[in-house]
């Protein structure tokens, strides 16, 4: 939900829309509600679940009022509360967790390493969803989680991408590939794909930003197509 990953979502959705039309001139109508990320994170850290859900539910209400027909939480961590938020949404929502798990199944991976915020890595949302598809998740240890979380919040969400940080992420990835047999890496924070790219590790990377954006576009396309068929 940082400005950095928001820009990526916007760019990918425009790219997909232009590629879908023959003349390449059609741009999607996108409504963005950029929340106060620090305020939301403060609720999460303090265990104020209701307040965290209320803030996002309010954002969705505002988007709906502005004409949105489909909504997505463009980050991984808030999907800890996805069921609560979806239950209060007046429009359909596209889950980044569901989209990523579907992609993992399509790719045939069996032991992905999950990188993300501390809350994402500690949550059961990915392990639980992937287990239903016969996929076991590798989770970094406590010290590694602290390193990753600190880099995300202190650097990546602020548009800071240091080579030293990238090396630390790569070292963590390689350690779990060798030690735990990780056969892929879920970039479970929408800022991490701005740091790690395909080829940085010897296994496939699941870029949750692009995977989610593609799922959003597909859902929007289907919704528009269904509307066009109505008498």
Secondary structure, 3 states (H helix, E strand, C coil): CCHHHHHHHHHHHHHHHHHHCCCCCCCCCCCCCCCCHHHHHHHHHCCCHHHHHHHHHHHHHHHHHCCCCEECCCCCHHHHHHHHHHCCCCCEECCHHHHHHHHHHHHCCCCEEEECCHHHHHCCHHHHHHHCCCCCCEECCHHHHHHHHHHHHHCHHHCCCCHHHHHHHHHHHHHHHHHHCCCEEEECCCCHHHCCCCCCCCCEEEEHHHHHHHHHHHHHHHHHHHHHHCC
